[in-house]
């Protein structure tokens, strides 16, 4: 009977803990306006603020109770689209106070998110990022991974708007990892598109196309089957996705395919479709038609798109449409008009203080003007410096915001844990008093458990000893195998070679028998060498492909000159058919050359390339820098000597060309026999 009472008590305690400690998962609907970054002009905001004046004052006078929450929260949701920052903050603080007092994490997350949207709409991006981080932390506490993924997407979009494409790509990758649990969530559609746009900015068009096609497939499936989005919004989303997909194809020179995507996207346009989307698709179609036909009339359609963008006041589209026109008129060999449109783009970017766009327009002008423009060169340098400072400041600001938010949340979490621990200790003491009655019956079982644990620990110790013995045995085998391989190569192979060489020098009348013996010795020498190489354990390439090792080697280079290193491969080269000796020596030649560049070159650029010379069956490896160079190769240093020595070991030709202030070029020709 006593045992039954104990079991019932333990079950009740477990149920109580489960009900009171398990975090709640939100079922908050997706804010479609936030998802598609809906923006209103100032006239609309002022009009809405006037309309909400009385409801706002009424909401501010209400007591902060559960019965009044619906009025306060719904008014706050509408007020975020206005410029009434004073009353918005008052209502927001009222909502935060209620949510904090009642530990209503759902309301707290929604309020933080609304504040972030308000700051985003007023272009206060640091505050936007701060409240998105706070929103994410609340969702983490609720263990709602989908909402965490959605918030990470909004952070990624914010970073993309700031021109921080790499940071945006990192964030959106995290978002997609979480949102893949809900593949038919509309945020997932837009996250795939954002990843495509990030990759497109890095000119990685192949992978960008994959993500954008995924987004198109998801929206089409939603439009035909799941219907999470309303039909109008879904058609706008699919039209925009097709437009982005067309842009990726256009940038790759696949104009017919790009045109097909635009035409497909235009099928979803309706009479009340926003002119911005209509203009975007029309612009892309006109450019495709021009590239396919060369008819300059299509340029006029692009100019019409610029007029539409101007009417809407969309500075982002105005800039890129103007730059499109600059490129199109350049194709028409009308450099004067091309430069005029580039000037329009630059003026637009300057008016809205978008530094990356200003730099892009200036670079176009400086590249294609026929005369020197010293003032613009100075301006470009200043903008580059300002842009770098802005990026660093933004990164540091966002990092600080994220850090400080995490610290505050960690302190709050520790405080909650302390309170929970005190309560748990009190319950534990009560529980100990209750179970003391049953301690005698449980004593024997406790001893059995201790015996089982001791036995398990002993078994684990035995297992560890067995594993350690196997590792030692494997190391011994590896060392012995390497020793045998070296003995085979250095002893037997060299002996066979000596015997074959002396046999060739002997003057034996029986030429046939002599040649037969020489051939047999050559076969034996070759087989022995193969066995030696097979036994030899080359740790450098056991688990790593040569190409990946070289890429890592180049990417990890850093020096006082801030040299930019890059590497390029011929796709036809299969490095894995090279023997281990060749790959090892080639790797160390590259490392030695790059170290010399880091030490002495003072270069700003270093380029490593692997090309295939099919006629000569060779791989040409080029290591080129634009540094200070040298007049003659020094014989004192070991670096150059090691390079020549290793090149000789793999029967490679090596040429080094250099001159003072002309940079250095190292060309290495390696035998290569494709299968």
C-alpha positions in Angstrom: 0.0 0.0 0.0 2.8 2.3 0.9 4.5 1.6 -2.4 1.3 2.5 -4.3 1.1 5.8 -2.4 4.7 6.6 -3.4 4.1 5.8 -7.0 0.9 8.0 -7.1 2.8 10.9 -5.5 5.7 10.7 -8.0 3.2 10.6 -10.9 1.4 13.6 -9.6 4.7 15.5 -9.1 5.8 14.7 -12.7 2.5 15.8 -14.1 2.7 19.0 -12.1 6.2 19.8 -13.4 5.2 19.0 -16.9 2.2 21.3 -16.8 4.0 24.2 -15.2 7.5 24.0 -16.7 6.8 23.2 -20.4 7.0 26.4 -22.4 4.0 27.3 -24.6 4.2 27.3 -28.4 2.7 30.3 -30.1 0.2 30.0 -32.9 0.5 33.7 -33.8 -0.6 34.2 -37.4 1.9 35.6 -39.9 1.9 39.4 -40.3 1.6 39.6 -44.1 2.3 43.3 -44.2 5.5 42.7 -42.3 6.4 39.8 -44.5 6.1 41.8 -47.7 7.5 45.0 -46.2 4.4 47.1 -46.9 5.2 50.8 -46.8 2.9 53.8 -46.9 3.5 57.4 -47.9 3.5 60.2 -45.4 0.1 61.4 -46.5 -1.4 58.1 -45.6 0.4 58.0 -42.3 -0.8 61.5 -41.3 -4.3 60.7 -42.3 -4.3 57.4 -40.3 -2.9 59.3 -37.3 -5.7 61.8 -37.4 -8.3 59.0 -37.7 -6.8 57.2 -34.7 -6.4 60.3 -32.5 -9.5 59.6 -30.4 -9.1 55.8 -30.2 -5.5 56.3 -29.1 -6.4 58.7 -26.3 -9.1 56.3 -25.2 -6.6 53.4 -25.2 -4.1 55.4 -23.1 -6.7 56.1 -20.4 -7.7 52.5 -20.0 -6.4 50.5 -17.1 -3.8 47.9 -17.9 -5.9 44.9 -17.3 -6.7 41.7 -19.2 -10.2 42.9 -20.2 -8.7 46.0 -21.9 -5.8 44.2 -23.6 -7.6 43.7 -27.0 -8.4 47.4 -27.3 -4.8 48.5 -26.4 -3.1 45.9 -28.6 -5.3 46.4 -31.7 -4.8 50.2 -31.4 -1.0 49.7 -31.1 -1.0 47.5 -34.2 -2.6 50.3 -36.3 -0.6 53.0 -34.7 2.7 51.5 -35.9 1.9 52.7 -39.5 1.8 56.3 -38.4 4.4 59.0 -37.5 2.9 59.4 -34.0 6.0 58.2 -32.2 5.0 59.7 -28.8 1.7 57.9 -28.4 3.1 54.7 -30.1 5.9 54.5 -27.4 3.4 55.1 -24.6 1.1 52.3 -25.8 4.1 50.0 -26.4 5.4 50.5 -22.9 1.9 49.9 -21.5 1.8 46.6 -23.4 5.3 45.6 -22.3 4.5 46.4 -18.6 1.4 44.2 -18.8 3.2 41.3 -20.5 6.1 41.4 -18.1 3.8 41.5 -15.0 1.7 38.6 -16.2 4.7 36.7 -17.8 2.7 36.8 -21.0 5.5 35.9 -23.4 3.2 35.8 -26.4 2.1 39.4 -25.9 5.7 40.5 -25.1 6.9 39.0 -28.4 4.2 40.6 -30.5 4.9 44.0 -28.9 8.7 43.8 -29.5 8.0 42.8 -33.1 5.6 45.7 -33.6 8.2 48.2 -32.2 10.8 46.7 -34.5 8.4 47.2 -37.5 7.7 50.8 -36.5 11.4 51.6 -36.4 12.0 49.8 -39.7 9.3 51.9 -41.3 10.9 55.1 -40.1 14.4 53.7 -41.2 15.9 53.6 -37.7 17.7 50.4 -38.4 19.8 50.0 -35.3 16.7 50.2 -33.1 14.9 47.8 -35.6 17.7 45.2 -35.2 17.6 45.6 -31.4 13.9 44.8 -31.1 14.1 42.0 -33.6 16.8 40.4 -31.4 14.6 40.8 -28.3 11.7 39.2 -30.2 13.9 36.3 -31.1 15.0 35.8 -27.5 11.4 35.6 -26.3 10.6 33.0 -29.0 13.6 31.0 -28.0 12.4 31.0 -24.4 9.1 29.7 -25.7 11.0 27.1 -27.7 9.0 28.1 -30.8 11.6 27.4 -33.5 9.3 28.5 -36.4 8.9 32.0 -34.9 12.6 32.1 -34.2 13.2 31.3 -37.9 10.7 34.0 -39.0 12.5 36.6 -36.8 15.9 35.6 -38.1 14.5 36.2 -41.7 13.5 39.7 -40.8 16.9 40.4 -39.4 18.5 39.0 -42.6 16.3 41.2 -44.7 17.4 44.3 -42.7 21.0 43.4 -43.1 20.5 43.0 -46.9 18.9 46.4 -47.1 22.0 47.8 -45.4 24.2 46.2 -48.0 25.7 43.7 -45.5 25.2 40.8 -47.9 27.5 38.3 -46.2 25.9 38.8 -42.8 22.4 38.6 -44.4 23.3 35.4 -46.1 24.5 33.9 -42.8 21.3 35.0 -41.0 19.0 33.7 -43.8 20.8 30.4 -43.7 19.9 30.0 -40.0 16.3 31.0 -40.8 15.9 28.5 -43.6 17.3 25.7 -41.3 14.5 26.4 -38.9 11.8 27.2 -41.4 12.4 23.9 -43.3 10.3 22.4 -40.5 7.3 24.2 -42.1 8.0 24.2 -45.8 4.6 25.8 -46.6 5.1 28.8 -44.4 5.1 32.0 -46.6 8.1 33.3 -44.7 10.0 30.2 -46.1 9.0 31.4 -49.6 10.6 34.8 -49.1 13.6 33.4 -47.2 14.5 31.3 -50.3 14.2 34.4 -52.5 16.4 36.4 -50.1 19.0 33.7 -50.2 18.9 33.9 -54.0 19.4 37.6 -53.9 22.3 37.4 -51.5 24.0 34.8 -53.8 23.2 37.0 -56.8 25.0 39.9 -55.2 28.1 37.6 -54.8 27.6 36.7 -58.5 27.0 33.1 -57.6 24.2 32.9 -60.1 24.0 29.1 -60.3 23.1 28.6 -56.7 21.0 31.7 -56.7 18.9 30.2 -59.5 18.4 27.0 -57.4 17.0 29.0 -54.4 14.7 31.2 -56.5 13.3 28.1 -58.4 12.6 26.6 -55.0 10.7 29.7 -54.0 8.7 29.7 -57.2 7.8 26.0 -56.7 6.7 26.7 -53.1 4.5 29.6 -54.1 2.9 27.8 -57.0 2.1 24.9 -54.7 0.5 27.2 -52.2 -1.5 28.9 -54.9 -2.9 25.6 -56.2 -3.2 23.5 -53.1 -2.4 25.0 -49.6 -3.8 28.5 -50.1 -2.0 29.9 -47.0 -1.7 33.2 -48.9 -4.8 34.9 -50.3 -5.0 34.6 -54.1 -4.1 38.3 -54.7 -1.0 38.2 -52.5 0.1 34.9 -53.9 -0.1 36.1 -57.5 2.0 39.2 -56.6 4.5 36.9 -54.8 4.9 34.6 -57.8 5.2 37.5 -60.2 8.0 39.0 -58.2 9.7 35.6 -57.8 9.6 35.0 -61.6 11.1 38.6 -62.1 14.0 37.8 -59.7 14.5 34.4 -61.5 14.6 36.2 -64.8 17.2 38.7 -63.5 19.5 35.8 -62.5 19.2 34.3 -66.0 19.7 37.7 -67.6 22.9 38.2 -65.6 24.2 34.8 -66.9 23.4 35.8 -70.5 20.5 33.4 -70.8 18.2 35.9 -72.4 15.6 33.5 -73.9 15.2 31.7 -70.6 15.0 35.1 -68.8 12.3 36.3 -71.2 10.3 33.1 -70.7 10.3 33.6 -66.9 9.2 37.3 -67.3 6.3 36.2 -69.6 5.3 33.6 -67.1 5.3 36.1 -64.3 3.2 38.6 -66.3 0.4 35.9 -66.5 -0.3 36.6 -62.8 -0.7 40.4 -63.1 -4.2 41.8 -62.6 -5.8 45.1 -63.0 -5.2 46.2 -59.4 -1.6 44.8 -59.3 0.7 47.5 -57.9 2.4 49.4 -60.7 5.8 48.7 -59.0 5.6 45.0 -59.9 4.2 45.8 -63.4 7.0 48.2 -64.1 9.6 45.7 -62.7 8.5 42.9 -65.1 8.1 45.2 -68.0 11.6 46.6 -67.5 13.1 43.1 -67.4 11.1 42.0 -70.5 12.2 45.0 -72.5 15.9 44.4 -71.7 15.6 40.7 -72.7 13.9 41.7 -76.0 16.7 44.3 -76.7 19.4 41.8 -76.1 17.7 39.3 -78.3 16.8 41.6 -81.2 19.0 44.7 -80.9 15.9 46.9 -81.5 16.5 50.2 -79.7 12.7 50.8 -79.3 12.8 48.5 -76.3 15.0 50.9 -74.5 12.1 53.4 -74.6 10.1 50.8 -72.6 12.8 50.8 -69.9 12.7 54.6 -69.8 8.9 54.3 -69.2 9.7 52.0 -66.3 12.0 54.7 -64.9 9.1 57.2 -65.1 6.8 54.9 -63.2 9.5 54.4 -60.5 9.8 58.2 -60.3 6.1 58.7 -59.9 6.1 56.1 -57.1 9.2 57.8 -55.5 10.9 54.4 -55.2 14.5 55.4 -55.0 15.7 51.8 -55.0 14.1 51.0 -58.4 14.9 54.4 -59.8 18.6 53.8 -59.2 18.8 50.4 -60.7 16.5 51.3 -63.7 18.8 54.3 -64.4 21.8 52.0 -64.3 20.1 49.6 -66.6 19.6 52.4 -69.1 23.2 53.4 -68.8 24.3 49.9 -69.7 21.8 49.6 -72.6 22.9 52.9 -74.2 26.5 51.8 -73.8 25.6 48.7 -75.9 24.2 51.2 -78.4 27.6 52.9 -78.5 25.9 56.1 -77.3 28.3 56.8 -74.5 27.1 60.4 -74.0 23.5 59.3 -73.2 24.9 56.3 -71.2 26.8 58.7 -69.0 23.8 60.9 -68.6 21.8 58.0 -67.2 24.7 57.1 -64.9 24.7 60.7 -63.7 20.9 60.4 -63.0 21.6 57.2 -61.0 24.4 58.9 -59.1 22.2 62.0 -58.3 19.4 59.7 -57.1 21.7 57.8 -54.8 23.3 61.0 -53.5 19.8 62.5 -52.7 18.9 59.4 -50.6 22.5 59.0 -49.2 22.8 55.4 -50.3 26.6 55.1 -50.3 27.0 51.7 -52.2 24.8 53.0 -55.0 26.8 56.3 -55.2 30.0 54.3 -55.5 28.6 52.0 -58.2 27.4 54.9 -60.3 30.7 56.8 -59.9 32.7 53.7 -60.9 30.7 53.4 -64.0 31.3 57.1 -64.9 35.0 56.9 -64.2 35.3 53.7 -66.2 33.6 54.9 -69.3 34.4 58.7 -69.5 37.0 59.7 -72.1 38.5 62.4 -69.9 40.0 62.6 -66.4 37.6 63.7 -63.7 39.9 64.4 -60.7 37.1 65.7 -58.5 35.0 62.6 -58.9 38.1 60.4 -58.2 38.5 62.2 -54.9 34.8 61.9 -54.2 35.0 58.1 -55.0 37.9 57.7 -52.6 36.0 59.6 -49.9 32.8 57.6 -50.5 34.8 54.3 -50.3 36.2 55.3 -47.0 32.9 56.5 -45.7 31.3 53.3 -46.9 33.9 51.2 -45.1 33.5 53.2 -41.9 29.7 52.9 -42.1 29.9 49.1 -42.6 32.3 48.7 -39.7 30.2 51.0 -37.5 27.0 49.1 -38.4 28.6 45.7 -37.8 29.9 46.9 -34.4 26.6 48.5 -33.4 24.6 45.4 -34.3 27.1 43.1 -32.6 27.0 45.3 -29.5 23.2 45.3 -29.5 23.1 41.5 -29.9 25.6 41.1 -27.1 24.0 43.5 -24.7 20.6 42.0 -25.4 21.9 38.5 -24.8 23.6 39.6 -21.5 20.3 41.1 -20.2 18.3 38.1 -21.2 20.9 35.8 -19.6 20.7 37.8 -16.3 16.9 37.5 -16.4 17.1 33.8 -17.1 19.5 33.3 -14.1 17.1 35.2 -11.8 14.2 33.0 -12.9 16.3 30.0 -12.4 17.2 31.2 -8.8 13.5 31.6 -8.0 12.7 28.2 -9.5 15.6 26.7 -7.5 14.3 28.1 -4.2 10.8 26.7 -4.9 12.3 23.4 -5.9 14.4 23.2 -2.7 11.3 23.8 -0.6 9.3 21.1 -2.5 12.3 18.8 -2.2 12.4 19.2 1.6 8.7 18.4 1.8 9.2 15.5 -0.4 12.1 14.2 1.7 9.9 14.3 4.8 7.3 12.3 3.1 9.5 9.6 1.6 11.5 9.2 4.9 8.7 6.8 5.9 9.6 4.5 3.0 13.4 4.8 3.3 13.9 1.4 4.9 12.1 -0.4 2.0 14.1 1.5 -0.6 17.5 0.9 1.1 18.0 -2.5 -0.4 17.1 -1.2 -3.9 19.5 1.7 -3.5 22.3 -0.8 -2.7 21.4 -2.8 -5.8 21.5 0.4 -7.9 24.9 1.3 -6.5 26.2 -2.2 -7.4 24.8 -1.9 -10.9 26.4 1.5 -11.3 29.8 0.2 -10.0 29.6 -2.7 -12.5 28.7 -0.3 -15.3 31.6 1.9 -14.4 34.0 -1.1 -14.4 32.7 -2.1 -17.8 33.2 1.4 -19.1 36.8 1.3 -17.8 37.4 -2.0 -19.6 35.9 -0.6 -22.8 38.2 2.4 -22.6 41.3 0.1 -22.1 40.3 -1.9 -25.1 39.9 1.2 -27.3 43.2 2.5 -26.1 44.9 -0.8 -26.9 43.4 -0.8 -30.4 44.6 2.8 -31.0 48.1 1.9 -29.9 48.1 -1.2 -32.1 46.9 0.8 -35.1 49.7 3.4 -34.5 52.2 0.6 -34.3 50.9 -1.0 -37.5 51.0 2.4 -39.3 54.6 3.1 -38.2 55.6 -0.4 -39.2 53.9 -0.1 -42.6 55.6 3.2 -43.3 59.0 1.7 -42.2 58.5 -1.2 -44.6 57.5 1.1 -47.4 60.6 3.2 -46.9 62.8 0.1 -46.8 61.2 -1.2 -50.0 61.7 2.1 -51.7 65.1 3.1 -50.4 66.6 -0.4 -50.3 65.1 -2.9 -52.6 64.0 -0.5 -55.4 67.4 1.1 -55.4 69.1 -2.3 -55.4 67.0 -3.5 -58.3 67.7 -0.3 -60.2 71.5 -0.8 -59.6 71.3 -4.4 -60.8 69.4 -3.4 -63.9 71.8 -0.5 -64.6 74.9 -2.7 -64.3 73.2 -5.5 -66.3 72.6 -3.0 -69.1 76.3 -2.1 -69.1 77.5 -5.8 -69.3 78.6 -7.0 -72.6 76.7 -10.3 -72.9 76.5 -12.0 -76.3 73.0 -13.3 -75.6 71.2 -10.0 -76.2 67.7 -11.6 -76.1 68.2 -13.1 -72.6 69.9 -9.9 -71.4 66.9 -7.8 -72.5 64.5 -10.3 -71.0 66.2 -10.0 -67.7 66.3 -6.2 -67.9 62.5 -6.1 -68.6 61.8 -8.5 -65.7 63.9 -6.3 -63.4 62.0 -3.2 -64.6 58.7 -4.8 -63.9 59.9 -5.9 -60.4 61.2 -2.4 -59.8 57.8 -0.9 -60.8 55.8 -3.3 -58.8 58.0 -2.8 -55.7 57.6 1.0 -56.0 53.8 0.6 -56.3 53.7 -1.5 -53.2 55.9 1.1 -51.4 53.6 3.9 -52.4 50.5 1.9 -51.5 51.9 1.2 -48.0 53.1 4.8 -47.4 50.6 6.6 -45.3 50.3 10.2 -46.6 48.4 11.9 -43.8 48.0 15.2 -45.7 45.5 13.7 -48.3 43.8 10.8 -46.3 40.7 12.8 -45.5 41.1 15.9 -47.6 40.9 16.5 -51.4 43.9 18.3 -52.8 41.7 21.0 -54.3 40.1 21.8 -50.9 43.5 21.9 -49.2 44.8 24.4 -51.7 41.7 26.6 -51.4 42.0 26.6 -47.6 45.7 27.4 -47.9 45.1 30.4 -50.2 42.0 31.7 -48.3 43.9 31.7 -44.9 46.8 33.9 -46.1 47.1 37.3 -44.4 49.9 39.8 -44.2 50.8 43.4 -43.4 50.2 44.5 -46.9 46.5 43.4 -46.9 47.1 41.3 -50.0 44.0 39.9 -51.6 44.5 36.2 -52.5 42.4 34.3 -55.0 42.6 30.9 -56.7 41.1 29.5 -59.9 40.9 25.9 -61.2 40.4 24.4 -64.7 37.3 22.2 -64.3 38.9 19.5 -66.5 41.7 18.8 -64.1 41.3 15.8 -61.8 43.8 16.4 -59.0 43.0 13.0 -57.4 44.8 11.1 -60.2 48.1 12.7 -59.2 50.3 10.5 -57.0 50.8 11.4 -53.4 54.4 12.5 -53.9 53.4 15.0 -56.6 50.5 16.4 -54.6 52.7 16.7 -51.5 55.5 18.5 -53.2 53.2 20.8 -55.2 51.3 21.7 -51.9 54.6 22.7 -50.2 55.8 24.6 -53.3 52.6 26.7 -53.1 53.0 27.2 -49.4 56.6 28.3 -49.8 55.7 30.7 -52.6 52.8 32.3 -50.6 55.0 32.7 -47.5 57.6 34.6 -49.6 54.8 36.8 -50.9 53.6 37.5 -47.4 57.2 38.3 -46.2 58.7 40.4 -49.1 56.3 41.3 -51.9 54.3 44.2 -50.5 51.6 43.2 -53.1 48.0 44.2 -53.1 46.9 41.2 -55.3 48.1 37.6 -55.6 46.5 35.2 -58.1 46.9 31.4 -58.1 45.7 29.5 -61.2 45.7 25.8 -62.4 45.3 25.4 -66.2 45.5 22.4 -68.4 47.9 22.2 -71.4 46.3 19.3 -73.2 48.8 19.2 -76.1 51.7 18.8 -73.8 49.8 16.7 -71.1 50.8 19.1 -68.4 49.2 21.2 -65.6 50.4 24.8 -65.6 50.4 26.3 -62.1 50.8 30.1 -62.0 51.5 32.1 -58.9 51.5 35.8 -59.7 51.6 39.0 -57.6 51.9 42.7 -58.3 54.5 43.4 -55.6 57.9 45.1 -55.6 59.6 42.1 -57.4 63.4 41.6 -57.5 66.3 41.8 -59.9 67.8 38.4 -59.4 67.0 35.2 -57.5 68.8 35.1 -54.2 70.9 32.0 -53.5 71.2 32.6 -49.8 67.6 31.9 -48.8 66.3 28.4 -48.5 62.8 29.2 -49.7 63.6 29.4 -53.5 66.1 26.5 -53.2 63.3 24.3 -51.6 60.9 25.3 -54.4 63.5 24.2 -57.1 64.4 21.1 -55.2 60.7 20.0 -54.8 60.0 20.8 -58.5 62.9 18.5 -59.5 61.6 15.7 -57.4 58.3 15.6 -59.3 60.0 16.2 -62.7 58.4 19.6 -63.1 59.6 22.6 -65.1 59.8 25.9 -63.2 60.3 29.4 -64.4 60.5 32.6 -62.3 60.1 36.0 -63.9 60.5 39.2 -61.9 61.6 42.8 -62.1 61.7 45.7 -59.7 58.2 47.2 -59.2 56.9 44.8 -61.8 55.7 41.9 -59.6 56.7 38.3 -59.8 55.3 35.4 -61.8 56.1 31.7 -61.0 55.1 29.2 -63.7 55.3 25.5 -62.8 54.6 22.8 -65.4 53.7 19.4 -64.0 53.3 16.2 -66.0 49.6 15.2 -66.2 48.1 12.1 -67.9 44.4 12.1 -67.8 42.7 8.6 -67.7 
